[in-house]
């Protein structure tokens, strides 16, 4: 348990020799499982987790494999491995039909989990995430960006300034995922692992999986994010009951920039769905 976050407890489980850690915020339900994006960490969800907890939810945020305090160098970083980890957390921690919330690649994992296990989620919330389209150069592009970070950062303030790129809340959220060692602040991930985690997304799209999602869905998009208008329109065409909200002024890290608004949107969506 972190002294700065006294409301959650660290849970650790092992699946196929891979250590997975979670922030378990407790509560009596209904349950929610939160999945961060590529190169992220479970602490990105702290503000939203508190809001959901205050609204009566039991909230668990997972450090996905290769991230945070989970296994740093897993051999398997396939989309199926990420999905199996999410299912293992649900089963091991006794979550009952959880609300699945994911941002970016974590949203993609949530989508695939809902598609492969239609009886598992109560509802699905995608934050800046969707079925996507093949992007052949994406892994190398993202890997190059991560390797270009000027690490170690000499101070938290330097990390916030660089990682936020003018967006203070984003910089704070990313800086929270760094670890202090050898006189500086370092990422809790390996760029090669992050690059390999995008291999399948570079090769193919996932529209068949999107069509297989059976639960109610909410999509929250930032301005100028990774989900363009054409892709969102196709998401609605495939699943006409989809709820969507765009947030002008917020970027890709909507959950860091506007957590209160995001929480309100999610709770309103759940009420509208009778969930």
Secondary structure, 3 states (H helix, E strand, C coil): CECCECCCEEEEEEECCEEEEEEEEECCCCEEEEECCCCCCHHHHHHHHHHHHHCCCEEEEEECCCCCCCCCCCCCCCHHHHHHHHHHHHHHCCCCCCEEEEECHHHHHHHHHHHHCCCCCCEEEEECCCCCCCCCCHHHHHHHHHHCCCCCECCHHHHHHHHHCCCHHHHHHHHCCCEEECCEEECCCCHHHHHHHCHHHHHCCCHHHHHHCCCEEEEEEECCCCCCHHHHHHHHHHCCCCEEEEECCCCCCHHHHCHHHHHHHHHHHHHHCCC
